Amino acid sequence: MTAKLGGFAAKVARNSQGGFYTPEMDASFGLHELGYPDFGVGVWIERFSSGAKGAGYSVQMYLWDRGDRRRVNLSAPSGVTSNYKPRKLISRFAGAFQAADPGIQFSDL
């Protein structure tokens, strides 16, 4: 609900950045144990308290398809002092995945 209000405030102020985007898959993925992901998507969720200023949170999902298995990485880039809300968003996304597939396994939540 608050994300919708934040998005509304941003639209009224003509500063909406909300929605889906394709995250940049830079050279750092070359160092990842699985290499570059097969798919990546991000969503920008505007904050209620300062949505009109364009402030918000980003959640990114990367997927590696290995035929019989898929590995999904949920990431929420954040600053040093603002880690609580992004981690809460990741938990909500993980909960939605688990509701759709009760057999899903998580690590490092």
Secondary structure, DSSP 8 states (H G I E B T S, - for coil): -HHHHHHHHHHHTT----EEE-----GGGGGSTT-S-SEEEEEEEE-TTTGGGT-EEEEEEEEEE-SS-EEEEEE----SS--HHHHHHHHHHHHHHHHH-TT------
